[in-house]
Every structure is written in structure tokens, then in C-alpha cells.
Amino acid sequence: MTVRTRFSPSPTGLIHLGNARAALFAALFAKKNQGIFVLRIEDTDATRSEERYVEALQDDLRWLGIEWQEGPGVDGPYGPYWQSQRHSIYAKYYKILEDKKLIYPCFCTDQELNLARKIQLSRGQAPRYSGTCRHLSTEEIEKRLAAGHKPAWRFSMPKNVVIEFVDVVKGPQAFVSDDIGDFIVRRADGTPPFLFCNAIDDATMEITHVIRGEDHLANTPRQIMLLKTLELRIPHYGHLSLIVGDDGAPLSKRHGSFSIQDLREKGYLPAAVMNYLARLGHTTDTQELLDFNHMSEHFYLEKLSRSPARFDKTQLMYWQKTAVQALDVPGLWRWLGESVANQVPESAQTLFAETVKSNIEFPHDALMWANIFFHENVHLDEAALTIVREAGEQFFVEAELAVDKYGIQLQPVLTDLKQTLGVNGKKLFMPLRVALTGKTHGPELAHIAELLGQKKMTHRLGQAVKLASGVL
């Protein structure tokens, strides 16, 4: 049997880390098993679904390196891949359920349902539908329909049934049907809710493994009963632990913006995000930076954690730095973009890239270094000024003379200063670095000298002389 997984987002907003992780794990599992990964658009909520979000989520998946073998733009035997185009399929199964008298019209209003829910909660009971409309007579139903009432339709959940399944992440699960109650399979406006169309689509698209967030765990027994009743194939379900913030609460906007689009715009590399997600709630047996194909070789359902996955910005930044280091020079420049390229002379671009790569995390870091290297003066903050003043005027006078004598050959310059001033270590290197770049950290001094050139080095050392003496 061919393994078939899917990612089925609703195009009502941008996809975030949790969505992306579910998509990644489903795609990795399919790849590992030479299977098919399906992208399905769950757009039955016409009032909230927007085409721009359909396009955005496809862009985000492709940016991450996740490709689908069936779905939008890739025809397959189980289409259409938009739920809004599958109503004839849903109608077929509604008819089966209605003919078997396994669904019934429910005329309860939202106010009545909310009141019943509050009463149940006040009694310490799990909220579920009480079955008010389950036993309406044909006459009562016809009377309400004639009065213009539009019912939703509910699935008649059998009584005293234990619904059991083995979750491929969380292990054996059991639910009692009486605790679930009758659930809506068709809204009053005739549209199918998530529970219904999601299950029907998984079965009719022959999805073998559903990998999704644990917030859907409570939906699974309902969907299993629905599919059993319709004699449709039931997929294996695996529910991923939720991603939580430092406070242990599910990751949300109050923890920051975690949409994939936002991460892209901030300058994160797709390899960084993907390698971080692959290890978020999943134990990977290598710390190497992996591409999608190699990542699939190291993906195992049995290594998915049952505990909440804690978002760790430090780990994300580790993978960002690792991904930056892995870029070749052309790849680095594609990532840095025009704003940086416009600041760096073409003849110096390779040297600049090799010089700053280990000192940048985002394109704006490179832009800062471009401004330092390719503009006349540098800005020194108070800490940098203190270092210049402590080094003293004579230090920079001698440094300027040494550069006049040896040019950008840094080693002879350093040797000269050691002998002339009797300084070494941090007292030698730090004042030079600050005078030349305005920064207390950064690329190697030899590369700094090569990028600046003798003329600019001499100018900046001269400025340092004035700062140290109090002239500026």
C-alpha cells in the first residue's frame, strides 16, 4: 500500500510554525516511505477564505522546500483539491447517511445551545449536545420546516460505544460515545463543517496517515465513527504535541509573530527554519544541517515526543547561523539582496562576503558592515570612545605611522606597534578594531584592513588621534 499523507490548511490566514511543522512531518514521512504528499485546500468557510492566503501558503511551503505530489497545480487521481469544489462528493455521503437515518435535523438555536453548555459546565459536566432534536417526530420536523426554520444536521452517535484507536504518536486512545454526543455534519446553510468534509476527503483521497496537531485529537473519535458508518477506510492518526512558549502556554501572538511569511521577511533562511522545525518535538539522530531529502532519512514517527514542544529562540538562531555559514558566495548574495549589493563595489563583493559571513545572522547585519567598510567615517558609541581614549593619542599616532609604512599588511603593522608601544593582546587589537570599524567585535583584522584599504585606514586612525586627544 502506498503511503499517502496530506496537509490541509484553511486559507483564512497565514500559516505559522505549528502549521508548517505538521506539513513538514507529513511530507517527510511520505518521502521516507516513497509515498505521496497531498496539499488540500479546506476552503468551505467562504466568508473567511481568501485567495491571497491560498497563494501565500503555497509560497511558504515552496520557500521551505516542501513540494506536494498532488494538489494545486499538480493534478492527481483524487481531485479536485479544493473542498469548495467537492460538494457533489459530500452530497453523496449525506444521502447515504440520510437514507440510513443516521443523521437528523436539529433546530436548536445558538442561544439554546449556549445556555445548555453553560448549565453542563456549571454542573461539572463535559459540554455535549443533549439530543433535544434527536427524537422529533416527522410531523414536528415538517411543522418547523414549514415555519421557515433551517436546521443543521447531526450525526446520531451510537450509545455506550467505546471508540479505540492507536495514535501513531500518543499511543492507544479510547473515547466513550456517550461523552461525545451527536455532532453537526451539515450546517444550517448547507455547508459541511470541518469534522465531516475533512474525514470524507481523507477517506476518498485514500490518505493513509493523518499527521496533525493534538488540538484535533478530540475530533478523531467522531471522524472514526463517521467513516465506520459509511464503510470508508480509516487512516492512521498521529497527533503532534503543541508548540508552547516559555510560559508553557500554546504559542500565540502574545509570544511574538511566528507566521512563516514573517520569518521570511525578517531574513530567516528556509534551511534554518526547516532544520529547527525538524527537531521541534522530534529527536533527530544528527546535528548536521540537512536538506529535505536527507532530513526524510532521519525522520521517524516513533521519535515524535508526546510532551509539549517548547519554542526556543536560541535554537532557531543556532540553525540560522549554521545555515548562513553553509551558503556559498552566490547563495549568500541572493539572500543579502540588492540593498546590500548596492553598497558594495562589485570588485569587493567576494571578499566582503567571505569576511562578514561568520559575523552576520540577517541581511541587515551585512548592511551594517557594508556601511562601515564602504563609507568614509564610522560612528563610535560611548563604549568605543572610552576604548579610544584609554588607548591614548600616542597609540593611534604610531598606528598611523605603521600603516603609512606597511600599508594593509597587518602583521608588520602589529609587530611595529608591539615594539614601539610595548602593548600586546587585547590592548593592541581592541583599539585598532574600534578605530577602524567602530565595533568591539567583528571580522578578522587582516580582512578588515584588506577591505578598507590603506587610505581609509589612515583616515580613520587620524580621526582616532583627534578623538583620543580631545580635539573631536
Residue pairs with C-beta under 8 A, 6 or more apart in sequence:
1 208
2 34
2 35
2 36
2 208
3 29
3 30
3 33
3 34
3 35
3 36
3 208
3 209
4 30
4 35
4 36
4 37
4 38
4 205
4 206
4 207
4 208
4 209
5 26
5 27
5 29
5 30
5 35
5 36
5 37
5 38
5 207
5 208
5 209
5 210
5 211
6 26
6 37
6 38
6 39
6 40
6 202
6 205
6 207
6 210
7 19
7 22
7 23
7 26
7 27
7 37
7 38
7 39
7 40
7 61
7 68
8 39
8 40
8 41
8 42
8 198
8 201
9 15
9 19
9 23
9 41
9 42
9 57
10 42
10 43
10 45
10 48
10 49
11 41
11 42
11 43
11 49
11 50
11 51
11 53
11 54
11 57
12 45
12 48
12 49
12 50
12 53
13 53
13 259
14 53
14 56
14 57
14 60
14 259
14 260
14 261
14 262
15 23
15 56
15 57
15 60
15 61
15 259
15 260
16 251
16 258
16 259
16 260
17 243
17 251
17 258
17 260
17 277
17 280
17 311
18 213
18 242
18 243
18 251
19 57
19 260
20 60
20 61
20 64
20 260
20 273
20 277
21 240
21 243
21 277
21 280
21 281
22 211
22 212
22 213
22 240
23 61
23 64
23 66
24 64
24 66
24 274
24 277
24 278
25 211
25 240
25 282
25 299
25 304
26 37
26 209
26 211
27 37
27 66
27 67
27 68
27 292
28 278
28 292
28 295
28 296
28 299
29 35
29 209
29 211
29 296
29 299
29 301
30 36
30 37
30 69
31 37
31 292
31 293
31 296
32 296
32 297
32 299
35 208
36 69
36 70
36 76
37 66
37 67
37 68
37 69
37 70
38 68
38 69
38 70
38 71
38 76
38 78
38 81
38 205
38 207
39 58
39 61
39 68
39 70
39 71
39 72
39 74
39 81
40 71
40 81
40 82
40 83
40 201
40 205
41 54
41 71
41 72
41 81
41 82
41 83
41 84
42 83
42 194
42 197
42 198
43 49
43 54
43 82
43 83
43 84
44 83
44 84
44 191
44 192
44 193
44 194
44 197
45 191
46 84
46 191
49 84
54 72
56 261
58 72
58 73
59 261
60 260
60 261
60 264
61 67
61 68
63 260
63 264
63 270
64 260
64 270
64 273
64 274
65 270
65 271
65 274
65 291
65 292
66 292
68 74
69 76
70 76
70 78
70 79
70 81
71 81
72 81
72 82
78 204
78 205
78 206
80 86
83 192
83 197
83 201
86 197
86 201
87 192
89 200
89 201
89 204
90 192
90 196
90 197
90 200
93 200
93 230
94 103
94 153
94 185
94 186
96 230
97 103
97 155
97 185
97 229
97 230
98 153
100 229
101 156
102 155
102 156
102 229
103 153
103 154
103 155
103 156
103 185
103 186
104 133
104 134
104 136
104 153
104 154
104 156
104 182
105 133
105 136
105 141
105 144
105 145
105 151
105 152
105 153
105 154
106 129
106 132
106 133
106 151
106 152
106 153
106 154
106 182
106 184
107 133
107 136
107 144
107 149
107 151
108 129
108 132
108 133
112 132
113 129
116 127
116 129
116 130
116 132
117 127
120 126
120 127
120 128
121 127
126 179
128 179
128 180
128 181
129 154
129 181
129 182
129 183
130 181
131 181
131 182
133 151
133 154
134 154
134 156
134 182
136 144
141 151
144 151
145 151
150 188
150 189
151 188
152 184
152 186
152 187
152 188
153 184
153 185
153 186
154 182
154 183
154 184
154 185
155 182
155 183
155 184
155 185
155 222
155 225
155 226
155 229
156 182
157 177
157 180
157 181
157 182
157 183
157 222
157 225
158 177
158 225
159 177
159 178
160 176
160 177
160 178
161 176
161 177
161 225
162 174
162 175
162 176
162 177
163 174
163 175
163 176
163 177
163 180
163 221
163 224
163 225
164 172
164 173
164 174
164 175
165 172
165 173
165 220
165 221
165 224
165 234
165 237
166 172
166 173
166 236
167 173
167 217
167 220
167 237
167 238
167 239
168 209
168 211
168 236
168 237
168 238
168 301
169 211
169 238
169 239
169 240
169 241
169 301
169 304
169 306
170 214
170 217
170 238
170 239
170 306
171 306
173 217
173 220
173 221
175 221
177 221
177 225
180 221
180 222
183 195
183 222
184 193
184 195
185 192
185 193
185 195
185 196
185 226
186 192
186 193
186 196
187 193
192 200
194 219
195 219
195 222
195 223
195 226
196 226
198 219
198 223
199 223
199 226
199 227
200 226
200 230
200 232
201 207
202 210
202 223
202 235
203 227
203 230
203 232
203 233
203 234
203 235
204 232
206 233
207 235
208 235
208 236
209 235
209 236
209 237
209 238
210 235
210 236
210 237
210 238
211 238
211 240
212 237
212 238
212 239
212 240
213 239
213 240
213 242
214 239
214 240
214 241
214 242
215 242
216 239
217 239
220 237
220 239
224 234
227 233
227 234
228 234
238 301
238 304
240 281
240 304
240 309
241 281
241 304
241 305
241 306
241 307
241 308
241 309
242 250
242 251
242 308
242 309
243 250
243 251
243 280
243 281
243 308
243 309
243 310
243 311
244 250
244 251
244 308
244 309
244 310
244 311
245 251
245 252
245 254
245 255
245 310
245 311
246 255
246 310
246 311
248 308
248 310
249 255
251 258
251 311
255 311
258 311
260 273
263 273
264 270
266 362
267 335
267 361
267 362
267 363
267 364
268 316
268 320
268 362
269 320
269 323
269 324
269 327
269 335
271 289
271 291
271 319
271 323
271 326
272 316
272 319
272 320
272 322
272 323
272 324
273 316
273 319
274 292
274 295
275 289
275 290
275 295
275 319
275 322
275 323
276 315
276 316
276 319
278 284
278 290
278 295
278 298
278 299
279 315
280 309
280 311
281 304
281 305
281 307
281 308
281 309
282 299
282 300
282 303
282 304
282 305
283 303
283 305
284 290
284 295
284 298
284 299
284 303
285 298
286 298
288 294
289 319
289 322
289 323
289 326
290 298
317 361
320 361
320 362
321 361
324 332
324 335
324 357
324 360
324 361
325 357
325 358
327 335
327 357
329 349
329 350
329 353
329 354
332 353
332 357
333 340
333 341
333 349
333 353
335 363
336 353
336 363
336 366
337 363
339 363
339 367
340 363
340 366
340 367
340 370
341 349
343 367
343 370
343 371
343 374
344 352
344 370
344 373
344 374
345 374
348 373
348 374
348 451
351 447
351 450
351 451
352 369
352 370
352 373
352 451
354 447
355 369
355 443
355 444
355 447
355 448
355 450
355 451
356 365
356 366
356 369
356 443
358 443
359 365
359 369
359 441
359 442
359 443
360 366
360 369
369 442
369 443
372 378
372 437
372 438
372 439
373 448
373 451
373 452
376 456
376 459
377 460
377 463
378 436
378 437
378 438
378 460
379 438
380 388
380 434
380 438
380 467
381 438
383 440
384 434
384 438
384 439
384 440
385 467
387 430
387 431
387 434
387 440
388 396
388 431
388 434
388 435
388 464
388 467
388 468
389 467
389 468
390 431
391 427
391 430
391 431
391 468
392 468
393 465
393 468
393 469
394 421
395 417
395 421
395 423
395 431
395 468
396 431
396 435
396 461
396 462
396 464
396 465
396 468
397 465
398 416
398 417
398 420
398 421
399 413
399 417
399 431
399 432
399 435
399 461
399 464
400 458
400 461
400 462
400 465
402 412
402 413
402 416
402 417
402 420
403 413
403 454
403 457
403 458
403 461
404 458
405 412
405 416
406 412
406 413
406 416
407 454
408 449
408 450
408 452
408 453
408 454
408 457
410 445
410 446
410 449
411 446
413 449
414 428
417 423
417 428
418 424
418 428
421 428
429 445
430 440
431 464
432 445
433 439
433 440
433 441
433 442
433 445
433 448
434 440
434 464
435 460
435 461
435 463
435 464
436 445
436 448
436 449
436 452
436 457
436 460
436 461
437 448
442 448
449 457
452 460
463 472
465 471
466 472
